[in-house]
Amino acid sequence: MAKQMSIGLRLRGVREAKGLSQSDVAGGSGLKKEYISRIENEHIVPTFNTLEALAAGLKVDVIDIVKFGHNSHNSRPTEDEKRWAKLYRSLTKRTASDRKRVLKAVEKLVSSRG
């Protein structure tokens, strides 16, 4: 099985494909350039709210970051891509409070599996 591309590398790929610097994205997202660098270099994993800010700074949808560079040899989405897209669409229809609850539940699940 091929190694999955991290969200940081996907973020960098989208940014570079659009010809933007980290400073450009920082200006459009309200995030610090250093914080974006830490995400791209896989030191931290962004929250959903941070992904939304990054997407705004890149002028793309969050799903464009999540799926960047994935399945590039095949135009048909994988089952995982379909599930992520469905989850994204569902989350965008929820309140910020609901998204926080979902994120906390996911973080709890992930940390319990260590």
C-alpha positions in Angstrom: 0.0 0.0 0.0 1.3 3.5 -0.9 2.2 5.9 1.9 -0.5 8.5 2.4 0.4 12.1 1.9 0.1 14.2 5.1 -2.2 17.2 5.4 0.9 19.4 5.7 2.4 18.1 2.4 -1.0 18.5 0.8 -1.2 22.1 2.0 2.2 22.8 0.7 1.3 21.3 -2.7 -1.9 23.4 -3.0 0.0 26.5 -2.0 2.9 25.9 -4.4 0.5 24.9 -7.2 -1.2 28.3 -6.8 2.2 30.1 -6.8 1.7 31.5 -3.3 4.2 32.0 -0.5 3.5 31.1 3.1 3.3 34.9 3.7 0.6 35.2 1.0 -1.5 32.5 2.7 -0.9 34.0 6.1 -2.2 37.3 4.9 -5.4 35.7 3.5 -6.0 33.4 6.4 -5.2 35.4 9.5 -2.7 32.8 10.6 1.0 33.4 11.2 3.5 32.4 8.6 5.4 30.4 11.2 2.3 28.4 12.1 1.7 27.6 8.5 5.3 26.4 8.2 4.9 24.2 11.2 1.8 22.6 9.6 3.6 22.1 6.2 6.6 20.6 8.0 4.4 18.1 9.8 5.2 19.5 13.3 1.5 20.0 14.0 -1.8 18.8 12.6 -4.3 21.6 11.9 -7.8 21.6 13.4 -10.8 21.8 11.1 -11.2 25.5 11.9 -7.5 26.1 10.9 -8.1 24.1 7.7 -11.0 26.5 7.0 -8.8 29.5 7.5 -6.1 28.0 5.3 -8.6 27.3 2.6 -9.8 30.9 2.7 -6.2 32.1 2.5 -5.7 29.8 -0.5 -9.1 30.7 -2.0 -10.0 27.0 -2.3 -12.4 24.6 -0.5 -11.1 22.6 2.4 -11.7 19.4 0.4 -9.2 20.7 -2.2 -6.5 20.6 0.5 -7.5 17.3 1.9 -7.6 15.6 -1.5 -4.6 17.3 -3.2 -2.2 14.9 -4.8 -4.3 12.0 -4.0 -5.4 9.5 -6.6 -3.8 11.7 -9.3 -3.5 8.7 -11.7 -7.2 8.0 -11.7 -10.0 10.5 -12.2 -12.5 8.4 -10.2 -12.5 9.2 -6.5 -11.5 6.5 -4.0 -14.0 5.3 -1.4 -11.9 7.2 1.3 -12.2 10.4 -0.8 -15.9 9.9 -1.1 -16.2 9.5 2.7 -14.0 12.6 3.4 -16.0 14.7 0.9 -19.3 13.5 2.5 -18.0 14.3 6.0 -16.8 17.7 4.9 -20.1 18.6 3.3 -21.9 17.4 6.5 -19.6 19.4 8.8 -20.0 22.6 6.8 -23.7 22.5 7.4 -23.2 22.4 11.2 -22.6 25.1 13.7 -19.1 25.9 14.9 -20.1 24.4 18.3 -21.2 21.2 16.7 -17.9 21.0 14.7 -16.0 21.4 17.9 -17.9 18.5 19.5 -17.2 16.3 16.5 -13.5 17.2 16.6 -13.2 16.5 20.4 -14.9 13.1 19.8 -12.4 12.3 17.0 -9.4 13.4 19.1 -10.6 11.3 22.0 -11.0 8.3 19.7 -7.6 8.8 18.1 -5.8 9.3 21.5 -7.4 6.2 22.9 -6.0 4.1 20.2 -2.5 5.6 20.8 
